[in-house]
């Protein structure tokens, strides 16, 4: 990652913004694949923004969350020149623990020279990537009928054969799907190509129907729900449309 990923926003200095900025910050961490950092970051964002609402002097709050290499940085500006201090309130006191929480959870924290901005950092290791294969069934005109992320050549071929039957049934030619599944020789070429780490396209026809199965090596970044989208090593989604032959 040559450039830091960063989200910046400003908003009115009102109590309602605490929950809003917490949600926005968490959403961007999930977008960057930093799921393990979300809960800690949400607590830090809540405390920093709450302090800005209570003690700030500007009408607006400036908020940013950025990721640079293996570090996540949260910044909140409020226009107040005061420098926050870590307090240790008595057990019966209901407030005054904000900076104590930040000091305990953050990797580091501090303020700008003029005191108007408070920042903190937490460790943000790169998300674990999974190598595998992105598989698709398409019709002859290029319409995607089914897709799947498979971790190995064997699982990619198994999915292709099973899903091929499903696709054929959906198109009204179930016998063709089962016939394709039984053609062991037809799947030998794709299996060997995937074992070598190569992409492969298999075209199958039956009367007026044409079906295309395509698989290619890919790197998948983990997400919360559903099948991960394939990424190249630099992080951009790789989903070029397949052209009918």
N, C-alpha and C positions, 0 to 999 in steps of 0.2 A: 504494500500500500504506500504509494509515493506521496499522496496528499491526504491530509486528515479528513475524516468524515465529520461533518458538523451540521448541527441544527440550531438556528438562532431565531428568537422571537421576542417581541416586546408586548406588554399588556398593561392594563390599568392595575394600580396597586390596591387591589381589593382582596378580601379573604377567599372569594370564590376562585381566584386564580391558583390557589395552592393545589387543589385537586386537578384542575385543568392542566397545569404544567407537569404535574406528576404523571398524568396519563400520556401526555405528549412525549415526555422523556422516555417512558417505558416503551411506547410504541416504536420509537426510533431505535432503541436498543434491540428490540425483537427484529426489526428490519435489518439490522447489522449482524444478526445472529448471536447476540450477546445475552442469551436467555439466562445464563447463570448469574449475571450481574443485575438483573431487573429488580429484585426485591431490595437489595442493598441500595441501589440507585434511587428507588422510590422513597426510601426513608431519608436519604440525604437531600433529595430535591424538596421533600416536604419541610424539612427543618430550615434549609436555606431560604426558601420562599416565604415561609412563615416569619422568619426573622426580618426579611425585607418588608413584609406587609406591616409588621408591628413597629419597626424602628426606622424604616426608610423615610426619606424626605422628598423624593421626587414623586411626580404624579404617576409615573410609569415604572415598571420593573423590566429590566433586561435579563433575558434568560438564554443560556446556550448549553448544549451538551455536545461534546466532541470526542472523537476517538482518534488517537494517534499512536500507531504501533501497538504496544500492549498496555495502553493506559487510557482510561476514560476520565474526562475532565468535565466537571459541572461548574458553571459560573452564574452568579446572580448579582446584578447591580441594582442599587436602590437610591443612589444619590446622597446617602448619608456618609459624612466623613469619619464617623466613629469606627473604631476597630473592635470587632467582637472578641469576647474573652470567654474562656471555659470556666463555668461556674460549677460548684458542687453544692446544690441546694440540699436542705434538710429533707428527710423522708416525707414530712408533712406538707412541704411546698408543692404546689400544683404546676409551677412553671419554672423556667430557668435551666432546663436540661438540653436545650437545642444544640448548643455548641459542644456539650459533653457527649452527645450522641455522635455528632460529626467527628469529634476527636477520636472516638472509639472505633468508628466504622471506616473512616477514610484512610487511604494510604498516606495522604498528606493533605494539608489545607493551609489557606492563608488569605491575605487580602491584597488589593492593589495599594500602591504607595499613598494614594489619596483616601483610601478607606472606602471608596464608593462601590467596590466590587469584591465579593467574597467567592472563593473558589475551593474546590476539593477534588481529589482524584481517587480512583480505585483501580485495581488491576483488572485488565480486560484482555485475557489471552485470546488468540485467534480461535474461532470456532473449529471444532474437529470436522474435517471434510471426509466424505465417504466416496470412494471411487466405485464406479459401476457402469451400467449401460442404460441409456434412454431408448425405450422401444415405442414404436408407433405402428398401428394399423391404419391405413388410409384407403379410400376408394380410388378408382382410376382417375377421377377428376381432381384428386389432391385433398379431398375433405377428410379431416382426421376423424376416425371412427373410435379409436381407443388408444390410450398411452399408459406407460408404466415405467417406474424406475426399478431396475433389477440389479442386485449386488454382484451377480456372477454370470458367466456365459450360460451355464446350465439353467439357472433360474430365468434368464431372458428367453431361451429357447422353449422352456416349459410354458412360460406365460404366453409366448407367441402361438404355440400349438393349441392351448386351451382357449385363448381368446379368439383364435382364428375360427374355431367352431362357433363361438358365441356370435361373432360378426356375421358368419355365413347364415346362422339361424335368423338373425335380425334382418338380413337381406332377403330371406325367403328361400335360401338354397342350402338347407341343413346337410343334405347328403354330400355336397361339395366340401363343406368344412370337415366332415369326418374323413373324407377321402384324402384331403391334404394332410390331415394329422397322421394318417397311416403311411405317407410317403417318406420313409426314413431318409432316403437318398437326398430328398429335397432340402432337408435340414442339416445335412452334413456340411455343406459349404458354409452356411452362416455360422455354425458352431465353431468350425476351424478358424474362420475370420475373427470372431470375437475372442477366441483364445489367443490370437496374435495381437489383440488390441486394435483391430481394424473395424471400420464401419462396414455394414453390409445391407444391401437392399434386395429383397426377394419379391418378385412379381408373380402373381398367380392369377389365372383366368379360368373362367367357366362360362361358356356361351357368351352372353352379353355383359357378364360381370367381370370386373377386374379389381383385384385387391393387392395392395402393396404393403409389405412389412419391412420396416427399416429399424436398424439398431445401430447405435454408435457409442463409443466410450465417452464418459462424462464424469464430472465431479459434482457432487451434490452437497449443498450446505443444509444443515439441519434446520427444520422449522417446527412449529408447535403442532400443527395438524395437517393431515393430508400427505400426498406424495411430494417430495422435494422437487423443485425445478432444477434442471441441469444447468450448471455454470461452467464456464471455462476458468482456468486458474486465476485470471485477473478479476473474476467476479461478475462479469456481464452475462446475462442469460443468453444461452445459445439454443435457439429454436428456429432454424431456417426452414421455410415451408418446403415440402417435397413436391416436385413437379411431376405430373403424370407423364409416363413414357409414351 
